[in-house]
């Protein structure tokens, strides 16, 4: 079976809008995947295959003997936890033990393959597929430079098997996984898609003949269509958009009937939510910022990663931060800089509050640093007052660059470019080189399709910046006057009067912005109200510029309302957590003589018991 047949291809019913139609995925080894019918083999061929299988089984058994005992114990315990649905044990194994064992035994080598450990788990193909997802994630993370085309194709096939099992089973699958693991599955799936697209579209002349042949034979492997098809299929299977829409409209009593048999199961609900957030990310990587923001139309922005459909997702901090990063970046590229600043700030502040509870906090911290740099870029283009913590970080890390950008002029372009490249995501090209017809490759290499997508979007951003470079200079002059003639302003700036009038028109437009507010319109994040940004306004009448400096009154009530709401949410979260066991006090010298068991029991029986709010008990004094 060629690797091309492992791609996602929708049935006609799916294309016509039937959300219950199966996604046709050819694969093997997972229930719900139809294997190709075995052909009748020649006896000699059958004998050779049997010998090869026996030899492979022998090699796997020998490899298993070299697997450390703690690793074997981890695999068997994780298998037992998944089989029994023990979420707490799965969470500990996934978030702690796997990382510990990776650092302890597999810093310089790969984890054992799925074939090697299959005997430990009684050849449970569902578990082996989940294990291989971890295996390939470790491989990409630790040995990214050594990943070859076989690894990329095998990982894609494993994702096909996993999603086929989830999407095409006769009914809802029985397994459950920790929320963080489900979030990471979608995150890693998209990341490997981006890694493959970058590898496929670069260093074309350095590809081997075997690699070119595989790429020509398998155009759908890690294709843009395949990845989007998976994410949209998970959304439709879980009916998560309908659930979120009902929640947004306070139709909570109808949620269960809306969700259906699949959507009520946590694994489908969470995969649906993370697929929505994943599509936000993919559309940003493809440069479609409008469609990216439209993906969140049904999500209440106040609870963007904690839609109250069953449990809340407070603990998935990596998804929380990433969501605000991609929302902010989409706004920035749409020239809605104030909305971008607000979302970058929300993501960063959330991380600052929850860092010690965040899974893989070091990786999330790098994203937050990129957000701080992009806040510096946006505030240079559209000055606004920042939260104190954000303002402090921008000043400490990018104070010099901010000053250069605020001065404007052509010399500031290098700083804008530097910070944008540091903070931008790795863009993807949806167009694959024509490996199936190498005679067309020279034309492709010389076409716009072969342009580095990151450089393309950088040029679009810098074009917007260049148009706004005149704003800082004019703004500094306008703040000095209440009125002045355009001729005088031209003299001050060293330009002609026509040039000044043109720059004033640009500045006037720069002071207007579309700002999103909760409850505005029905179009979600793309809606907003037009506002005047900045602290000055001006008009031109008969070659005279009249300037009005405006200062907004501080909204004290809103400040305390927001803080009160945050305090309420924090208190509710604390109350939802179990209390830690009380610490045993150190015995004093007077307590060295312990009472007898009979005396202690009688005292305990006589003492009244007081029930605490969270369910713990203490002895009343």
N, C-alpha and C positions, 0 to 999 in steps of 0.2 A: 504493500500500500504506500503510495507516495505521500510525502508530507503535505502536498497541496490539498489532499482530501481531508485534512484535519481542520480545515478552516470553518468558520461560522458562515452558513448560508441560510437565509430565512426561507421558510416555506411560503408559497403564494398567499396562504391565509394571513401570515404575519404581515406581509407587505400591504394587504388590504385592510389592516387595522384590527385583526382578530388577536386580542391579547393573550388568549389561551392556546394559540397555535404553538406547536413545539419549535424550538430552534434546532435545525438539523445539524448535528455535529457527529462526524465519523471519528471513532476512536476505539479504544479497547481497554478492557480491564476493569471498568466501572459498571455497576448495575445501571441499566437504562441506556447503555451504549450498544448498538447492534454491531457485532463483529461481522466481518466479511465471511461469507460461507467458505468453509475450507474445501479446497479442491482435492480430489482424489490424487494422492501422490504415488509416484512410482515406488515400489518397495525399497529400492536402493536409496532413493532420495529420502524416504521416510527413515531408513536406518541411519543415514548420515545426520539427519536432523536430531534424531534421538541421541546419538553419540555426542553431538554438540551441546544439547541440553544437559546431558549428564556431566559433561566436562565443565559447563558453566556453573552447574549446581555445586560441583566439587570446589571450584574456585571461590564461589560465594561462601561456602562453609569454611574454607581456610581463612578468608578475609574476616569472617565473623569472629574467629578465634583471637584475632588481634585487636578487636574492639574493646576498649577499657570497660571494666565491669560497671563503673558509675554510669557510663553511657548506655549500656544495655539495660540497666535498672531504670534509667530515665525513659527510654523508649517503651519498655513494658508498662511502666506506670502511666505514661501519657496515653498509651493505647487503652489501658483500663479506665482511665478517667473519661476519655471520649466515649468509650463503649457504655459506661454507666451514666453519662451526662453530668459528671461532677465538674461544674463550672469553676468552682473555687480552686480545685486541684489543677485543672487545666490552666487557669490564669497564673498560678504560681510557677508551673512548669514552663509556660510560654514566656512570661515576662522576666523570670529570674533564672531558673535552672538552665534553660537552653543557652542563654547568654553566658552564664558562668562556665558551662562545659565547653562552649566555643572558645572562650578565653583560655581555659585550662588545657584543652587537648587539641584544638583545631585552629590555632593561630597560623600555622604554616602548612596545613593540609586540609583536605575536604572532609566533610562528614561522610560516614559510610553511605553507599548508595541504597536506594530502596530495595534493590534485589538482594543485597547483602543482609539486610535486617528483616526480610520478609518472614523468615522462619520464626523470629521472635514474636511476631504478631499473628501467627497462624495464617499468613498470606491474606490478611484483611486488606483488600484493594482500596477501600475508602480511606483507611488510615494511611496506607502507603502513599496515596495521592497527596494527602495533607502533609505527610512527612517530607515528601519530595518538594513541596512548596517551600518548606523551611530549608531544605538542602540547597535548592537553587538560590534562595535569597542569601544564604551564607556565602555561596559561591560568588555571586555578583558583588557582594559587599566586600569580601576579603581578597578576592582574586579577579577583580574586574578586568585587568589587563590580560589574563590568561583565558578568559571566556571565549570559546570558539563557536563556530556556526552550529556544530552538533549540540552544544549546550543550549544555545538560543532556541533551536528547533525543539529539543527535548522539553525545555521549560514551557514552551508554547503548547506542546502536545499535552503536558501535564495539566496546564490551565484548561485546555479543552475538555479533558476528562473530568476535572473538578466541576466546571460550570455545567457540563452536560449532565452530570449526576444530580446537580441541584435543580436545573431547569427542566430536564426531560424525564424525571422519575414519574411514575404513575400518580403518586400523591406527594404531599410534603415529605421531605427527607426527615429521618428520625434524629439525626445528630444535631447538637448545639455546640457552638464555639463561643469563647469570650469575645466581647464586643471589640476589644483592642485588636485581637487577631483578625476579625472580619474586616476592620478598617485597614489593617496592614495588608491583607490579601488584595483589596482593590488598589491600594496605594502602590504596592509592588508590581501588580499587573500593569498599571499605567507607566510606572518607571521603566520596566523592562521593555515595554512598547517604545518608549522614547529612546532607550539605549539602542534597540535594534534599528530604529529609523535613522539614528545618527550614524551608526556603523554602516548601514546599507547605502547611505547617500554620500559617504565620504571615502576618500582613497580608493576610488573605483578601479584605477589601473593597477592597484596592488592586490586585488582579489585573485585568489588561485582559480584554476580552471574548475575544480570541484565546487568551490563556493559559487562561482558564476552559474554553473549548471544547476545547483540546488536552488538558487534564487530565481533562475528562469523557470524552473519546474514548479516552484511553490510561491506564486505571487501573493496568495492570500495569507501566508504565514506572517503574523504580526502586521497585517495591513491595517490601515486606518479604519476601513469599513468593518473588519472583523472585531476590532476593539470597541468601536461605537455600538456595534450590534450586541455585544455581550452586555454592555452597561444599560442600554435601552431595554434589553430583554429582562434583566434583573428588576428594573423599575416596573415594567409592565406585569411581571409575574407576581411581584409583591403588592401591586396596586398602591404603592406608597404615595404617589401623587394624589390619588383620590383620598387617601387617609389624611394627608396633610391639609388638603383643601377643606375637608370636613372639620378638622380640628381648628383651622383658621376661622371657619364660620361658626364655631362653637356647637357643632353637631356631634358631640362626644358620644351620645347614646347610640349613634348609628355606626360607630367605628368598626365594631366587630363584623357586622353584616357587610360593610363596604370592603373590609380587608379580605374576606373570603377565607377559604381553607389554607391558602398559602400565606397570605399577608398577616395572619394572626400569629404565625410562628416567628419567634425572635430572629432566627437566622435569615429569613426572607425579608423581614422588616428592616433589619439593620443593613443587609446587603443592598436593599433598595435605597435607603438613605445615603449610604456611602457611594452608591453609583451616581446619584444626583450630584453629590459633591465632586465625584470623579469627573463627571461630564463638564462641570464648571471648569475644572483644571484642564481637561483635554481641549476644550474650545478656546481657552486662553492660549494654550500652546500652539494651536492652529491659527491664532490671530483673529478669531471671531468673537470679539468682546461682547457684542450685543447678545448673541445667542448664549454666551456663557452666563451673563446675568439673568437672562430669561429662564435658565434652568432652576432658579431659586424663586420663581413667582409664587409657588405654593407653600413656601416655607416662611414662617414668621421670623423676620430678621432679629427680633428680640431673643429668640431661642434658636439660633441658626443651626447649631449642632446638637440641640437638646429638644427636638420636637417631642412633646409629651404624648407619644404614642406607646403606651406601656411604660417602659423605664425611660429615664432621662440619661443623656449621654455626657454627663458632666466630666467623667473621667477620661474621655478620649481627647485629651488636650492637644495631641498632635493634629488631629482632624480639625479641631477648633481653630488653631493658629493658621493652618494651611488654608482653611476656607476664607478667613479674613485677608490673608495674603493675596489670594487670587481675585477676590472681590476688589480689593484695593488696587491691584495692578490693572484690572480691567477698567476701573474708573479712571485711573491715571492715563491710560492710552486713549480713553474717550474724552480727555481734557476736562474731566470733572475732578479737579485737584482737591477740593475741600472734602468731597466724599471719599476720595482715596486716602487722604490724611486720617479721616475719622475711622475708617476700617483698618488701616495699618495700625493705628493707635489702639483700637479695641483688641486686636490680636496680640499685640505686644504686651499690653497691660494684663490681659488674661494669663499670658505665660509668666509674667513677673509674679503674679499672685499664686500660681499653681505649679511653679517649676519643680519643687521637690516631690510633687505627686505625678510628674509627667513621665510616661514611658519614653525611653530614648531621648532624654532631655537635651543631651549635647547636640543631637541632630536638629531638634526643634530650635535650639538656641541660635544656630547658624542662620536659620530662616528669619528669626526675629532680628538679627543683626542686619540682614538685607532689608528688612522692612524699615528699620531706623534710617538707613541710608536713603531709601526712597522717600521717607518723610522729609528728609533734608532737601531732596530735589523738589518735591511738591510745594513745600513752604517757600522755596526760592521763587517759584512761579506764581504762587498764590498765598501770600503771607496770611497766617491765621494764628491765633493764640493756642498753644499746645498745653496738654496736661503737664504738670510739673515734672513728673518722672520722665516723660517722653522728651520734654524740652531739655532736661539735664543730659539725657543720653545723646541727643542730637548735638548738643554743644560740646560734650566731652569727646565724642568719637568723630564728629564731622564739622567741628566749629570752623576750622580754617577753610574747608571746602565750601561751607555755607556762605561765609563772608565773600569768597570769590564769585560764587554764583549770584549773590545779591547785588554785587557791583555791576553785573551785566557785562556787555561788551563781548567781542569775539573770543577773548581769552578765557571766558567762562565756559565755552563749549566743551573744552577738554574735560572739565570737571563734571559737567552733565553727562558726558559720554562715559567717563570712568565709573560714576556711581550707578548709572543705568545698567551698564554691563555687569557690574557686581551684584545688582539687585534683581535683575530680570530672570525669568525662568528660561530653560533651554527650549527654544522654539523647535517645532517639528515641521517637516515638509511632508504633506500628504501625497506628493508625487514621487513614485519610485523610479529609479533609472531603468531604462529598457534593457534589462539583462537578457530578455528572451530574444532580442534582436540587436546584437552588438554593433551592427552596421549603423544603427541610429544613435549610438552612444556619443560620437563627436558632436552631432547636432544638439543632443541633450546637454552636454557639458558646456556648450557655448550659449545655451538658452537661459532665460530668466528663471526657469524651474530649478536650475542647478545652483542658484544663488543661495548663499548661507541665509537661512530664514532669520536668524538672530540679527545679522547685519542689515537685512532688509527692514525689519521693524525698528531697528535703531535709527536708520535714516529717516523713517517716518516721524519718529519722536523728535529727532533733532530739527527737523523742518518746522515743527510746532514751536520748539524752543527758540529758534532763530527769529521767528516772527514776534516773540515776546521779549527779546533782549533789550528793546528800546524802553520797556516799561519802567525798570528801576530808575534810570536816569531822569525820565520825565516826572516820575512820581516824586523824586527828591526835590525837583524844582517847584512842582506844584504845591508841595507842602509849605513852601516859604511864603506863599502869596495867598491873598483872598481874591485878587483879580490881576490880570496882566494881559497885554496885547500879544498876539501871535508873533508880531514882528520882534518884540523884545525877547520872547521865548526862543525864537529862531536865533537871535544874536547870542543868547546865553549858551545855547547848545552847539553853536557853530554850524548850523544847517540852514537851508533855504526855508522860506515860509511854507512852501508847498510840502516839503519833506516833513516839517513839523506838524502840519495839519493831517498828513497821512499817519504819522506816528501817534497823534492824539486819537485818531479814530481806532487804531489798534489798541491803545491803552483803554479807551472807553469800552471796547469789547472785552478786554481782559478783565475788567472790573465786574463784569456780569457773569454769573455762573448758575448752573442748574444744581439745586441742592435737594437731596432726598430727605424726606421727613416721614416718620411713621404715620401710616393712615392716609397718605396722599395717593389718590388715584387707585386704579386696579392693575396697573402694569408692573407692579413689583419694583425692583431696584432701578429700573430704567426711568421711572417717573420721578418727578421732582418739581420744585418751585423755583422760579427765576429769582435770584437774589443779587444784591450789589455786594461784591467782595471788597475787602480792603477798608481803609478808614477815611477815604476821601472820595468826593464826587465832584464832577465839573461839567460845565456846559459852555458852548461857544456861541456867541451872538455878535455879529458884526465885527469879526476879528478880535474879539475880547474874550478871554477865557475867565470864567467865574468859577472859583473853587469853594467848595463847602466841605469842611472837615467834620466828619460824623464820628461820634463815639457812642457805642452801644452801652446802654445801662446794664450793669451786671445782673443776671437773672439769679438772684439769691434763692428764690423759691424753688426753681428747677434744680439748683445745685443740691439743696437739702432733700428734695424729693428723690433724686437719683441715688444719693447716698443712703437714704432710708430704705429704698427698694433693694439696694445691694446688701445692706445689713440684714434685711428680711430673708433674702435668698440664701445668704451665708448661714443664718440661723437654721433655716429649714434643712439645709444640707448637713449641718452638724448634727441636728436631731435625727436625721435619717441614718447616721452611722452608729455602729455599736460602741458602747463605752469600753475603754480598755480595762483589764482586770485591775483591781486596786493593789497598790504596792504594799507589801508586808512591812510594817514598821520595825525598826531595829529594837530589840528588847533592851530595856534599861536595866540598871543594876538591881532595882527594886523588883523587877519582873523575872529575875533569874530563876527563882523558885516557882516552878509551874504547878498549877492546881491539878489534882487528880482528875482522871477521866470522868468519874462519877460526879464530882463537883462541877466540872466544866459543863457536863451535859445538863445538870439541873439548872445552872445559871442560864444556859442557852435557851432552855425550854421556858424559863420564866420571863425572859426578856421579850417585850413586844417587838413585832417586825413592822418596819415602815417601808411601804412600796414607793420606789422612786419613779420619776416620770418615764425613764427609758426602760424600765423593767428590772433594773438591778435592785437588790434588797440590802438594807443595812439595819443594824440593831439600833433601836431607839435608846436614847440616853436615859 
